[in-house]
Amino acid sequence: MITISLCMIVRNEEDTLSRVLDSAKDLVDEIIIVDTGSEDKTKEIAKQYTEKIYDFEWIDDFAAARNFSFNKATKEYIFYLDADDIMLEEDREKFKKLKEELDPSVDSVTMKYNVGFDKNGNVTFSYRRNRLVKRERNYQWYGPCHNYLVVSGNIINSDIGISHKKEKHQTDRNLKIYEKRLAKRDEFSPRDVFYYANELYDHKMYEKALENYDKFLNMNSGWCENKIYACGKVADYYFSVGDYENAYIYSFKSFEYDTPRAEHCCRIGKYFKQRYKYKQAAFWFELATTIKKPEDCWGFIMNDYWTWIPHMELCVCYYKLGDNELANKHNEMARMYNPNNEGILYNKKFFEDLGYK
């Protein structure tokens, strides 16, 4: 069985640290806590789980702090979590099995990072990360903000999920890091431009966000998955302000980078639906239901668009087209994925009143 070091960087995490450590403490052989300047009881809580607590002076560089934490590890593999992450019981069991059975020739194991949930706890937004890596390979983190771990070699994809259960309200910490870099005239990589645009968007600075999304999309380099996601963010903004033509343009632009994704097919369907062109809309929503979800995709996956949303939209389209039987069928398919959705349940009663079961 392999041995594992859990490495974490923390700051003022007294509200969540026990939660994440309780979910992982029996899965690992060593816990490394690197504190970047806590002013609460974070370090006192950490001492209940490990003696290996280190201070790191914060220099606006997450990669530097993470690399410092990795350098303190002594076990065969390094596993990392954030303070507002948690391992659910089913994922803990999968992790135990992985630890018992992992071939030591594996250099990295990827896991799903579940960062969005509906009110019933269903995952709505996820992506993959290299999460468990062989220490002797000395893999390094890069990027002061929205950093990434550069990994090569024998990499396997697992079905283990890490759940991000954020407790704190959004701060402008990351945005300030980017703005300080801009003030110093640091050169931004395509990745930097993309994540800076995301920060601007999240802070409702839409004009600057759109400017940077366009800058990113017009770069010759840059990860295709980020470009697909950027198209979606811009399209969603234009939908929100009623500019359906630009929403349509950016949804289609996503097809330049890969085969169609369900998210963008639904956006195009929404465009036609807004124009009362239900036949065309149904075509795109139907297409969204037939595309195979890229399970091993490293990009951002908005799971609802791959499950219940296109079926619910098809229910509306076919009702408008006068095909109540097909409309009811798609509503029932949507209900299979999302049984407690109020809109779906309303439709169910509506069709039952019409005599459909």
C-alpha positions, 0 to 999 in steps of 0.5 A: 500500500502506498503512503500519502502526505496531505498538504494544505495551505491555509489562512483564517480557516477556523470555520472549515478546517476541522471539517476537511481534516475530519474527512481526510485524516484517516486516509493519509499518513501525514498531514502538512499544514502551511499557514500564510498568516492566520489571525484566528484559531486556524493553527490551534485547530490544526494542532489537533491533527498534526504537529507539522505546521509551518509558517509561510510569509504571504507574497501574493503567490499561491504557487510559491505557498503550495510548492513550499507545502509540497517540499515538506512532504515525506511520504510516497505520494502527495495529496492536496486539499483546500480548507473549504473542500470535503470528501464525502463518504462515497468518495472516501471509500473510493479513495481507500480502495485506490490507496490499497490498490494503486500501482506504484508506477502511477505518477498522478491520479486525477480526481473530479473537483465538484464546485457547484451544487443544486439545493438537493446536493446534485453536482452542477459544475465540475472539472478535473485536477491532478490531485494525488502525485508521486513525491519523487517526481518533484512536480511544481506549481505555477502561477501566483493566482489560479495556479496549476500543477504541471504533471507528466508521466503515467497519469490515470483518471479516477472517479473520486470526487472532491467537493468544494463547499465554500463557506466564505463570501467572495473576496477581491483577493484574486482580483487584487493579485491580478491588478498588482501584476498589471500595475507592475506591467507583468506579462500575462499568459493566455491563462492569466488573461482568461482567469483575470476575465473570470475575476472581473466577471464575478465582480460584475465588472462586465465591460472589462471582463468582455474586453479580456475574454475577447483578448483571450479568444483572439490569442493564437495560444490558450487552452481550447477548454478555456476558450469554450468556457469563455464563449459561454460566459460571454454568451450568457452575459449577452443573454442577460442583457437581451442581446440575443444576436451576440449570444448566438454568435459567441455560442457558435464560436465555441465550435471553432475549438472542439465538437459541439458541447451540450452547454452551447447547443442549449444556448443556441436552442435558447436563441431560437426559442426566444425568437419563437422558432420552436422547431429550430430550437428543438433541433438544438436541444435534441442535439444536446441530449445525444452528445456524449458527455466527455467524462474525462474532459479536463474543462469545466462541465456544467452538468445540468446541460447534459441531463435535465435542462435540454429535456425540460426545454424540449417539453416547452418546444414540443408543447408549443409545436402542438405535440403534447405526448412528446412534450410530456415524454421529455418532461418525464425524462427531465424528472428522472434527472431532477425529480424535485424541480418545481418547474418539472413538477408543475409540468407533470401536474399540467400534463396529468390534468390533460390525461397524460401519465 
